[in-house]
Amino acid sequence: MTSPQQSLPPSPPPPQSTGLSPKSQTRPQISLEQPSQKKNRSHSNKIIKRVRTAFRSFPIVAPAACPIPGMFHNGRVHGGTRITGTLFGHRKARVSLAIQENPKCLPMLVLELAIPTGKLLQDMGVALVRIALECEKNQSDKSKLIDEPVWTMYCNGRKTGYGVKREPTEDDLHVMQTLHVVSMGAGVLPSEDGNEPPEGELTYMRSFFERVIGSKDSETYYMMNPEGSGGPELSIFFVIQVDGK
């Protein structure tokens, strides 16, 4: 007498590859919007551009030693465009700067700076920090200022290394998505596995910046005081030196 055959359960289907890392599968979907790319040139922008062009031949002086009367008023820069800037990074690692049209937009620019995140935030808590980013290019090079890949970096007059532009990484976009409801603020983002990484906590500082375009080869970003009084806490100057000029 033969025993009845027992039916075996069907084999489970093989797992399908999602193309994402395990870290990606636990993160919220990126819902940031594309920036508008509108070129808004007000009359005051044109005046600032003409004034800066006229002063290009003058010697460079420190802003603290020779302030421009009336340039800052009620936490705004005359002729500036308000944008969102975020300094972020692990405390012991190099800090990154992300520039956005607003907190809900994808970054227009992500720049890795040659200074640890903790050191920069500590210096900003003591005094005004001025960062100058300079690069040279041939006169035939028609690339835009924000498209330059590498900049020589000076912090408060001292050369510190290089600023390097990069395309937004998955980690960059995760930080921007996490902070998309934050207009201004500072703090620490929790690690995804609950453990503090060797580079230290992931720290951020977000604020409004006033962007002033001096010419196609120079731009300045002023991080404004959250209280809306006094001058900027951080100033970042982009300057391109063109050969033959």
Secondary structure, DSSP 8 states (H G I E B T S, - for coil): ------------------SS-HHHHTS-----B---------HHHHHHHHHHHHTTTS----TTTS--TTSEETTEETT-EEEEEEEEEETTSEEEEEEESSTTB--SEEEEEEEEHHHHHHHHTTS-EEEEEEEEE-TT----GGG--EEEEEETTEEEEEEEE----HHHHHHHHHTTT-SSEEEEE--TTSS--TT--EEEEEEEEEEEEEETTEEEEEE--TTS-SS-SEEEEEEEEETT-
